[in-house]
Each structure stands twice: as C-alpha cells, then as structure tokens.
Amino acid sequence: MNKLPRKQRSDDMYKAILSLETMEECKQFFDDLCTVTELLAMEQRFQVASCLDKGMIYNDILAETGASSATISRVNRSLQYGRGGYEVVFDRIYGDRKK
C-alpha cells in the first residue's frame, strides 16, 4: 500500500494526466492504468452525460448507450449537483452551448 497521503496520490495522478500531449498518449496511459471494464464504464458514463447535455430523454439514452437507468440517474445527478467538470469539458470540446 502506498504511504503517500490520499491528496498527494490524487495530485500526482492528475498531474500525470495533464502531462499527456496527444490522443494516442492518453489512450496508452488509460489502457495501462485501467481495466477494460473500467474504461468501458467511464466511456459509457461520458456518453450518457453528453446525451443528457443534449436534452435526450432516459429511454432514448438507454437505447443509444445501453446504460442502466441507475447509471443514467447517477450521471444526471452529477450534471445537476456535481462540481461542474462535465460542463468545463463540454464547453471546451463542443464550444459554448446555450441551453
């Protein structure tokens, strides 16, 4: 078990992510860091968040992503009451969005 305080470990990991320069580097790093199941879960949650951001309804999101209603609900709570991380990313990759 790593003896570094939790905050230190988190900062180091996020610094590592910020050091990546290309999509290929990012894919390589996450392939090494995560299991296939973990990556698929994160990709699905991001896809769900994107669908919710576009105003899609639960049934359409379920059909498009295969996500459970529990996952869709959890992601929706993050969008509504989270720390704004999804919004930062959506604004940067999709441009300013007017709701």
C-alpha positions, 0 to 999 in steps of 0.5 A: 500500500502506498504511504503517500497521503490520499491528496498527494496520490490524487495530485500526482495522478492528475498531474500525470494526466495533464502531462499527456500531449496527444490522443494516442498518449492518453489512450496508452496511459488509460489502457495501462492504468485501467481495466477494460471494464473500467474504461468501458464504464467511464466511456459509457458514463461520458456518453450518457452525460453528453446525451443528457447535455443534449436534452435526450430523454432516459429511454432514448439514452438507454437505447443509444448507450445501453446504460442502466437507468441507475447509471443514467440517474447517477450521471444526471445527478452529477450534471445537476449537483456535481462540481461542474467538470462535465460542463468545463469539458463540454464547453471546451470540446463542443464550444459554448452551448446555450441551453 
